Amino acid sequence: MRRTPARWASAPLAAGLLWLVAGCHLVPSGGMADRCADIMQQAYPGVDINITKREAAATSITRIVAHVEGVRSDIPPHGPLPRKLAVECRFDDSILTGFRWTAGPLQSAAK
C-alpha cells in the first residue's frame, strides 16, 4: 500500500492539534498569585473583594507559595467583620495543594 504525502502530513498535524488543545487545560493562565487571587474570591462567594496585594515566590523547584491580600468593599470600615482579608496558597507542580486564610474572613474585627 502506497502512502500519499497528504496522509503523512495529517498524522503530525492531528497530534499537534491534540497536544495544543490538551495544553490549554493544563497550563494556568496568569501567574500563581493571580490564580490564588481567583481562588480567594471563589472561596468567599457573594463578597466584593478588592485585591490590594499579590505576590508569589518559589520555595523549591516545584513548589510556589502565593500570598494575596484584599479589602472587602461591601461592609463599613468599623463593622463586626474584618474588612482586610488575606490568604496563602501552596502550589506543587502548578497544582493547588494548600489554601488557608491568614486574615479574615469570619474572625471578629475587634482584637
Buried (B, 14 or more C-beta within 10 A) or exposed (E): EEEEEEEEEEEEEEEEEEEEEEEEEEEBEEBBBBBBBBBBBEBBEEBEBEBEEBEBEEEEEEBBBBBBBBBBEEBEEEEEBBBEBBBBBBBEEEEBEEBEBEEBBEEEBEE
